[in-house]
Amino acid sequence: MATMRGQVMVRLFNFLLRVLRGFKRNQGLLLSGALAYYTQLSIVPMSILALIVLTHFIEEQQLIHTLSTYLEMVIPGYRT
């Protein structure tokens, strides 16, 4: 039983080592940074498009009230 556990640990270590080497070889930090950057850049335009679409289905005042409520929860000190 002990040798089986040892084999599992060795296989797990080898797997993690291969994952880390592949991450480094494929410039994982650079790719993850680029993904985070472009995600942040796209949040504002996508939010605007979503609000434009929602104004066709929900009353504008109700939408503004709901958005203000959520902004109060997300942004400390935000008051409408």
N, C-alpha and C positions, 0 to 999 in steps of 0.2 A: 504494500500500500504506500509506503514511504517513497519508493522509487517511482511509482506512478505520479505522485504529487510533484516530485522533482522533475519528471519529464514534462508535466503540464507547465510548471514554472519556467523551464528552459524554453519551451515552445512559445509561451506568452512573452517572455523577454525577447526572443528572436523576432516575433511578430511586431512588437513595439519598436524594436530597433529598425526593422525594415520600413515601418510607417514613418518614423522620424527621418530616416535617410531619404525616402521618397519625398517627404515634405520639403526637405532642404534642397534636394535635386530639382524639384519643380518650383522653387522660389515661393514656397507657401506663405511666408510673411509678406512678401511683396503683393501676392495675389489677394491675401486676406485684407491688407490695407487698402488696395484698390477697390475691392468689393465694398468695404465699409464707407469709403469716400463717395463712391457713386450711389450707394444707397442713401446716404444723407443728402446728396444733391437731388435725388429724385423724390424725396418725401414731400417737399413743398409743392412742386407741380402736380403730383398725384393727388395731394390733399385738395388743391384748388379744383382739379377736375372732378373729384368726388363730390365736393360741395356744389358745383354747378349742376351735376346730375341729380343730387338730392333735392335741389330747389324745385325740380320738376315734379317731385312726389310728396314733399313735405312743405308745409307753410313756412315762409321765410322767418317769421318771428319765432316760431317753435324751434327751427333749426339754429337760429342765433342763440336762443336761450340754452339749448342743449349743448352747443359748442362752448358757450361761456361757462357752463357748469363743469364740463370736462377740463377746460383750460384752468379753472380754479383748482382742480385736483392735481393737475400736472405741473403747473407753474406756481411756485410759492409766491404769495403776495399779489397775484393777479386779481384785479377787481374790474368789473365792467361798469 
